[in-house]
Amino acid sequence: MEHSSKKILSEEGLAMESKVRSIVAGLPEAEETIDGFGHTVFKVRGKTFVMMGETGEGTGLSIKATKESQELLLALGGFVKTPYIGHHGWVSLAKGTPPDWSRLEELLVEGYALAAPKRLARQWKKDGGNQPD
């Protein structure tokens, strides 16, 4: 089976992808791949915690979250339940919402902690959660 090529091509999308990549870079064993649909996917030990893609409507950013975080984010606004996987707690930045990077950084780290094996997540926290600036 042949995989699709990367679909994030806009200046806005590439900037968002670069920012996500810089945040995720500090997380142990986090890996970036391109899935069969051309989405940029970030995983830890085979488990996805971030997905990004682009359509004519803009760049999409979806993050694994707890159902409690999801409810809070939906109430605050700027986020929607991710189609098809929202019932598992996933949230997506609502189209046209400017990214709040301090909130998104917290969410990305939470998504990583949910996907990572508990021992790996604990080790990262114990080491001080070395986040890049």
QUIMOKA-V729571 format. One record per backbone hydrogen bond with DSSP energy under -1.0 kcal/mol. CO is the residue of the C=O (numbers start at 1). NH is the residue of the N-H. Records with the same first field share a line. If there is no record, write none. Layout:
BEGIN
CO: NH + NH
END
This chain:
BEGIN
10: 14
11: 15
12: 16
13: 17
14: 18
15: 19
16: 20
17: 21
18: 22
19: 23
20: 24
21: 25
23: 26
24: 27
27: 30
31: 43
33: 41
35: 38
38: 7
39: 35
40: 52
41: 33
42: 49 + 50
43: 31
44: 47
47: 44
49: 64
50: 42
51: 62
52: 40
53: 60
55: 58
58: 55
60: 53
61: 93
62: 51
63: 91
66: 70
67: 71
68: 72
69: 73
70: 74
71: 75
72: 76
73: 77
78: 94
80: 92
82: 86
85: 88 + 90
86: 89
90: 82
91: 63
92: 80
94: 97
100: 104
101: 105
102: 106
103: 107
104: 108
105: 109
106: 110
107: 111
108: 112
109: 113
110: 114
111: 115
112: 116
117: 121
118: 122
119: 123
120: 124
121: 125
122: 126
123: 127
124: 129
125: 128
129: 131
END
